[in-house]
Amino acid sequence: MKFTIKYESQDTFARCGELKLNGYSIETPVFWLGKNISTPPDLHNFEFTDAMLVSAYDIITADEIDMDDYNKIHNYFNFNNPILMDSGGYQFQKKDEINISTDRILEIYENLKPDMGVVLDHPLDPSKSLETNRKRWKVSFNNIKGMIFGDLKTPIMPVVHGYTPEAIKKACEELKSIIEDPPLVGLGSLVPLMQNKYTKKVRDNNDGDSPRNLVIDCVRTVRKEFPNSFYHVFGVGGASTMHMLFALGVDSIDSKAWRLKAGFGAIQLPGVSDRFISPPNEKRASLNKKEEKQLSNCSCPICENKSLKERKKELDNSSSTTFQNRAIHNAFVFKEEEEIIKNKIREDNDKKFVMDRLYRSPYKKLLKYGLEQN
């Protein structure tokens, strides 16, 4: 495994690179489409799906799947592109203990041979006490020490956690104490903060800082501590957050938002938040004329070669049968946006592009704040 930085933006912290991994060459920044093991839709048949994330936890809990029939996770999906396998630690963010062992996760990695695995961590929870979250990080750190040193051929990504820049810096220092310059590093526990959950508790524990400002501080701290590492931020990928995080120097993100938003009936468009074809009430935004033009220009497998009327019918949230169409459309939009931002970084035109994409988003203000953090 080798990660090389190829281009660096002059106006943001964004960069393009190449991750050579298990015979693959991955251009970064990269958006891994999070995929449940056994639930539709299948994305591996589409050309735009060039990187996929799955969870070992799904394999453990999916009784109907006999993974002994497969000597590689790639064979199960019939997928010939990189697969990142998470340990499933996020499933325990609301629980006080993890009931799976590092040995079990390593066994899955050994048997199914993902291209990259993630350490079994215990994400922090902003609703918990500071002491509880310190204990959770201790569990995660001990798991890092137990998992990254071994003869497993799958590269293991360590993940740091913290809800203040000081806590993140300390976690990074502890990681450096066992591996000075890790080739891979992840940052977790941010999803509740991005959702602005437990806002009062987070502010009280952090001298009044807003949860989303803390996300920016934590993201920037890890990047500064590990400037040469391939850097992944877990679970907060979306059409807007993607651009914000890439501009802050993140190399890699993942999300199941493409599928989750489709389940709520929403479609994604470049630079636009959730839109609904048939909004049942005023709280659900329908397409305006500009957005209809965007949809008319969409070249995803669902929209291609169809009229605007036909596209709307295929994506209409009033029908449960169109869920898979919306999911595929959303996944395509995310990956298309990834490709555009890579080109903009290479052209050194990424700041203007990202600010334009975020012009109606609260993340624009957050990005401006993040770019000021040297």
C-alpha positions as CSV (number, residue, x, y, z in Angstrom):
1,M,0.0,0.0,0.0
2,K,1.3,3.4,-0.9
3,F,-0.2,6.9,-0.9
4,T,1.2,9.7,-3.0
5,I,0.1,13.4,-3.1
6,K,-0.1,14.6,-6.7
7,Y,-1.7,18.1,-6.5
8,E,-2.3,20.6,-3.7
9,S,-4.8,23.5,-3.9
10,Q,-3.4,27.0,-3.6
11,D,-6.6,28.4,-2.0
12,T,-7.9,25.6,0.2
13,F,-6.4,22.5,1.9
14,A,-7.7,20.2,-0.8
15,R,-5.4,17.8,-2.6
16,C,-5.4,15.0,-5.1
17,G,-3.4,11.9,-4.7
18,E,-3.0,8.3,-5.7
19,L,-3.6,5.4,-3.3
20,K,-2.1,2.2,-4.6
21,L,-3.9,-0.6,-2.8
22,N,-3.9,-4.3,-3.4
23,G,-3.3,-3.9,-7.1
24,Y,-5.7,-1.0,-7.5
25,S,-4.9,2.6,-8.2
26,I,-7.4,4.9,-6.5
27,E,-7.5,8.6,-7.4
28,T,-8.2,10.7,-4.4
29,P,-10.2,12.4,-3.0
30,V,-12.6,9.4,-3.0
31,F,-16.2,8.9,-1.9
32,W,-16.9,5.3,-0.8
33,L,-20.5,4.4,-1.3
34,G,-21.7,2.6,1.9
35,K,-23.5,-0.6,1.0
36,N,-25.5,-2.9,3.2
37,I,-24.5,-6.5,2.6
38,S,-27.9,-7.9,1.8
39,T,-30.3,-5.1,1.0
40,P,-31.0,-3.5,-2.4
41,P,-30.1,-1.7,-4.5
42,D,-27.0,-3.3,-5.9
43,L,-24.5,-0.8,-7.2
44,H,-21.7,-3.0,-8.3
45,N,-23.1,-3.4,-11.8
46,F,-22.8,0.3,-12.5
47,E,-19.6,1.8,-14.0
48,F,-19.7,4.8,-11.7
49,T,-19.3,2.6,-8.6
50,D,-15.5,2.5,-8.3
51,A,-15.2,2.3,-4.5
52,M,-17.5,0.6,-2.0
53,L,-17.7,0.4,1.8
54,V,-19.3,-2.5,3.6
55,S,-19.4,-3.5,7.3
56,A,-18.2,-6.6,9.1
57,Y,-21.0,-6.1,11.5
58,D,-23.5,-6.7,8.7
59,I,-21.8,-10.0,8.0
60,I,-21.9,-11.1,11.6
61,T,-25.6,-10.3,11.9
62,A,-26.7,-11.5,8.4
63,D,-27.7,-15.1,9.3
64,E,-29.1,-15.8,5.8
65,I,-25.7,-15.2,4.2
66,D,-23.1,-18.0,4.4
67,M,-19.9,-16.2,3.9
68,D,-18.0,-19.5,3.9
69,D,-19.1,-19.9,0.3
70,Y,-16.9,-16.9,-0.6
71,N,-13.2,-16.6,-0.4
72,K,-13.3,-12.9,-1.1
73,I,-15.9,-10.2,-0.4
74,H,-15.4,-9.2,-4.0
75,N,-16.7,-12.5,-5.2
76,Y,-19.9,-12.1,-3.1
77,F,-20.7,-8.8,-4.9
78,N,-19.0,-9.8,-8.2
79,F,-17.2,-6.5,-7.8
80,N,-13.8,-5.8,-9.3
81,N,-13.0,-2.5,-7.7
82,P,-11.7,-1.6,-4.2
83,I,-13.7,-2.5,-1.1
84,L,-13.2,-0.9,2.3
85,M,-14.6,-2.9,5.2
86,D,-15.6,-1.1,8.4
87,S,-15.5,-3.1,11.6
88,G,-19.0,-2.1,12.6
89,G,-18.0,-0.1,15.7
90,Y,-20.5,2.7,14.8
91,Q,-23.3,0.2,15.6
92,F,-22.2,0.5,19.2
93,Q,-22.2,4.3,19.5
94,K,-25.4,4.2,21.6
95,K,-24.2,1.2,23.6
96,D,-21.9,1.1,26.6
97,E,-20.0,-2.0,25.4
98,I,-19.0,-3.8,22.2
99,N,-20.0,-7.4,22.1
100,I,-17.8,-8.5,19.2
101,S,-14.1,-9.1,19.6
102,T,-11.1,-7.9,17.6
103,D,-10.2,-11.5,16.9
104,R,-13.6,-12.0,15.2
105,I,-13.1,-8.9,13.1
106,L,-9.6,-9.9,12.1
107,E,-11.0,-13.4,11.2
108,I,-13.5,-11.8,8.8
109,Y,-10.8,-9.6,7.3
110,E,-8.6,-12.6,6.8
111,N,-11.3,-14.8,5.3
112,L,-13.0,-12.2,3.0
113,K,-9.9,-10.2,2.0
114,P,-11.2,-6.6,1.7
115,D,-8.7,-4.2,0.3
116,M,-8.6,-2.2,3.5
117,G,-10.0,-2.9,7.0
118,V,-10.9,-0.6,9.9
119,V,-9.9,-1.1,13.5
120,L,-12.7,-2.1,15.8
121,D,-13.4,1.2,17.6
122,H,-16.0,2.4,20.1
123,P,-17.2,5.8,18.8
124,L,-17.9,8.5,21.3
125,D,-21.4,9.7,22.1
126,P,-22.0,13.4,22.8
127,S,-24.9,12.4,25.1
128,K,-22.5,10.6,27.4
129,S,-20.2,12.1,30.1
130,L,-16.6,13.1,29.4
131,E,-15.4,10.3,31.5
132,T,-17.4,7.7,29.6
133,N,-16.1,9.0,26.3
134,R,-12.5,8.9,27.6
135,K,-13.0,5.2,28.5
136,R,-14.4,4.6,25.0
137,W,-11.3,6.1,23.4
138,K,-9.2,3.9,25.7
139,V,-11.0,0.8,24.3
140,S,-10.4,2.0,20.8
141,F,-6.8,2.7,21.4
142,N,-6.1,-0.7,22.9
143,N,-7.8,-2.3,19.9
144,I,-5.6,-0.3,17.6
145,K,-2.5,-1.7,19.4
146,G,-4.0,-5.2,19.1
147,M,-5.0,-5.1,15.4
148,I,-2.4,-3.1,13.4
149,F,0.6,-5.2,14.4
150,G,0.3,-8.7,12.9
151,D,0.7,-10.7,9.7
152,L,-2.7,-9.9,8.3
153,K,-2.3,-8.9,4.6
154,T,-5.2,-6.5,4.7
155,P,-4.1,-2.9,5.7
156,I,-5.8,-1.8,8.9
157,M,-6.8,1.8,9.3
158,P,-6.5,3.2,12.9
159,V,-9.3,5.7,13.9
160,V,-9.0,8.6,16.3
161,H,-11.8,10.1,18.3
162,G,-12.4,13.2,20.3
163,Y,-14.9,16.1,20.7
164,T,-12.3,18.9,21.2
165,P,-9.2,19.8,19.3
166,E,-7.3,19.1,22.5
167,A,-8.7,15.6,22.9
168,I,-8.1,14.9,19.2
169,K,-4.5,16.1,19.4
170,K,-3.9,13.9,22.5
171,A,-5.4,10.9,20.6
172,C,-3.1,11.6,17.7
173,E,-0.1,11.8,20.0
174,E,-1.1,8.4,21.5
175,L,-1.4,6.9,18.0
176,K,2.1,8.3,17.2
177,S,3.5,6.6,20.2
178,I,2.9,3.3,18.5
179,I,3.2,4.3,14.9
180,E,4.8,7.6,14.2
181,D,3.7,8.1,10.6
182,P,0.6,5.9,9.9
183,P,0.0,5.4,6.2
184,L,-3.8,5.4,6.9
185,V,-5.7,7.3,9.5
186,G,-9.4,7.8,10.2
187,L,-11.6,10.2,12.2
188,G,-14.8,9.0,13.7
189,S,-17.7,10.0,16.0
190,L,-18.7,13.1,14.1
191,V,-22.1,12.1,12.8
192,P,-24.1,13.3,15.8
193,L,-22.2,16.6,15.8
194,M,-22.9,17.2,12.1
195,Q,-26.6,16.5,12.8
196,N,-26.4,19.2,15.6
197,K,-27.6,16.7,18.2
198,Y,-27.1,17.3,21.9
199,T,-26.3,20.9,21.1
200,K,-26.6,22.2,24.6
201,K,-24.5,19.4,26.2
202,V,-21.8,19.8,23.6
203,R,-21.6,23.6,24.1
204,D,-21.5,23.1,27.9
205,N,-18.6,20.7,27.6
206,N,-16.7,22.8,25.1
207,D,-16.7,26.4,26.2
208,G,-19.7,27.3,24.1
209,D,-18.4,26.1,20.8
210,S,-21.1,24.9,18.4
211,P,-21.1,21.1,17.5
212,R,-20.4,21.8,13.8
213,N,-17.5,24.2,14.6
214,L,-16.0,21.4,16.7
215,V,-16.3,19.1,13.7
216,I,-14.2,21.5,11.6
217,D,-11.6,21.9,14.4
218,C,-11.3,18.2,14.8
219,V,-11.0,17.6,11.1
220,R,-8.3,20.2,10.7
221,T,-6.4,18.9,13.8
222,V,-6.0,15.4,12.4
223,R,-4.9,16.7,9.0
224,K,-2.2,18.8,10.7
225,E,-1.0,16.0,12.9
226,F,-0.8,13.5,10.0
227,P,0.0,15.6,6.9
228,N,1.2,12.6,4.8
229,S,-1.4,10.0,5.8
230,F,-4.3,8.9,3.7
231,Y,-7.1,10.5,5.7
232,H,-10.6,9.2,5.9
233,V,-13.6,10.8,7.8
234,F,-16.3,8.3,8.6
235,G,-20.0,8.6,8.0
236,V,-20.5,12.3,7.1
237,G,-20.4,12.2,3.3
238,G,-23.1,14.0,1.4
239,A,-23.5,16.2,-1.7
240,S,-22.5,19.3,0.4
241,T,-20.4,17.9,3.2
242,M,-18.3,16.1,0.6
243,H,-17.0,19.4,-0.9
244,M,-16.5,21.0,2.5
245,L,-14.4,18.1,3.8
246,F,-12.4,17.7,0.7
247,A,-11.6,21.4,0.8
248,L,-10.3,20.9,4.4
249,G,-7.8,18.3,3.3
250,V,-9.7,15.1,3.7
251,D,-8.7,12.4,1.2
252,S,-11.6,10.0,1.7
253,I,-15.2,9.9,3.0
254,D,-18.0,7.4,3.0
255,S,-21.8,7.5,3.4
256,K,-25.0,5.6,3.0
257,A,-26.8,8.9,2.5
258,W,-27.5,8.0,-1.2
259,R,-29.7,5.2,0.0
260,L,-31.1,6.7,3.2
261,K,-32.3,9.9,1.4
262,A,-33.9,7.8,-1.3
263,G,-35.8,5.9,1.4
264,F,-37.2,9.2,2.7
265,G,-38.3,10.0,-0.9
266,A,-35.6,12.6,-1.6
267,I,-33.4,13.0,-4.7
268,Q,-30.0,14.8,-4.8
269,L,-28.9,17.4,-7.3
270,P,-25.5,19.2,-7.5
271,G,-25.4,22.0,-5.0
272,V,-29.0,21.3,-3.9
273,S,-30.3,19.8,-0.7
274,D,-33.1,17.2,-0.6
275,R,-35.8,17.6,-3.3
276,F,-39.1,15.7,-3.7
277,I,-40.9,15.2,-6.9
278,S,-44.4,15.0,-5.3
279,P,-44.1,16.9,-1.9
280,P,-47.1,15.9,0.3
281,N,-46.7,19.1,2.4
282,E,-44.9,22.5,2.4
283,K,-42.0,21.0,4.5
284,R,-40.8,19.0,1.5
285,A,-39.2,21.1,-1.2
286,S,-40.1,20.4,-4.8
287,L,-38.0,21.2,-7.8
288,N,-37.9,24.8,-9.1
289,K,-37.3,25.6,-12.8
290,K,-33.5,25.8,-12.4
291,E,-33.5,22.4,-10.6
292,E,-35.7,20.9,-13.2
293,K,-33.1,21.9,-15.8
294,Q,-30.4,20.2,-13.7
295,L,-32.5,17.1,-13.6
296,S,-33.0,17.3,-17.4
297,N,-29.2,17.3,-17.8
298,C,-28.7,14.3,-15.5
299,S,-26.9,11.4,-17.2
300,C,-27.4,8.8,-14.5
301,P,-28.6,5.3,-15.5
302,I,-32.1,6.1,-14.4
303,C,-32.5,9.5,-16.1
304,E,-30.4,8.9,-19.3
305,N,-32.4,9.2,-22.6
306,K,-35.6,10.1,-20.8
307,S,-37.8,13.2,-21.0
308,L,-38.1,15.4,-17.9
309,K,-41.6,14.0,-17.4
310,E,-40.3,10.4,-17.6
311,R,-37.5,11.2,-15.2
312,K,-39.9,12.6,-12.6
313,K,-42.1,9.5,-12.9
314,E,-39.1,7.3,-12.4
315,L,-37.9,9.2,-9.3
316,D,-41.3,10.2,-7.8
317,N,-41.4,9.8,-4.0
318,S,-45.2,9.0,-4.0
319,S,-44.4,5.5,-5.2
320,S,-42.5,2.9,-3.1
321,T,-41.5,1.1,-6.2
322,T,-39.2,4.0,-7.3
323,F,-37.0,3.8,-4.2
324,Q,-34.2,1.9,-6.0
325,N,-34.3,4.4,-8.9
326,R,-33.8,7.3,-6.5
327,A,-31.0,5.5,-4.7
328,I,-29.1,4.8,-7.9
329,H,-29.7,8.4,-9.1
330,N,-28.3,9.8,-5.8
331,A,-25.3,7.5,-5.8
332,F,-24.5,8.7,-9.3
333,V,-24.8,12.4,-8.3
334,F,-22.4,11.9,-5.4
335,K,-19.8,10.1,-7.6
336,E,-20.1,12.7,-10.4
337,E,-19.5,15.5,-7.9
338,E,-16.4,13.6,-6.6
339,E,-15.0,13.5,-10.2
340,I,-15.8,17.2,-10.7
341,I,-14.0,18.4,-7.5
342,K,-10.9,16.3,-8.4
343,N,-10.7,18.1,-11.7
344,K,-11.2,21.5,-10.1
345,I,-8.4,20.8,-7.6
346,R,-6.1,19.9,-10.4
347,E,-7.0,23.2,-12.2
348,D,-6.6,25.1,-8.9
349,N,-10.1,26.3,-9.2
350,D,-11.7,24.4,-6.4
351,K,-12.4,27.2,-3.9
352,K,-14.7,29.1,-6.2
353,F,-16.4,25.9,-7.3
354,V,-17.0,24.7,-3.7
355,M,-18.3,28.1,-2.6
356,D,-20.7,28.1,-5.5
357,R,-21.9,24.7,-4.6
358,L,-22.4,25.7,-1.0
359,Y,-24.0,29.1,-1.7
360,R,-27.3,28.1,-0.1
361,S,-25.9,25.7,2.5
362,P,-24.9,26.4,6.1
363,Y,-21.7,24.6,5.3
364,K,-20.4,27.6,3.4
365,K,-20.0,29.5,6.6
366,L,-18.4,26.4,8.2
367,L,-16.0,26.1,5.3
368,K,-14.9,29.7,5.6
369,Y,-14.3,29.1,9.3
370,G,-12.3,26.0,8.5
371,L,-10.1,27.7,5.9
372,E,-9.1,30.2,8.5
373,Q,-7.7,27.5,10.8
374,N,-4.0,27.3,10.0
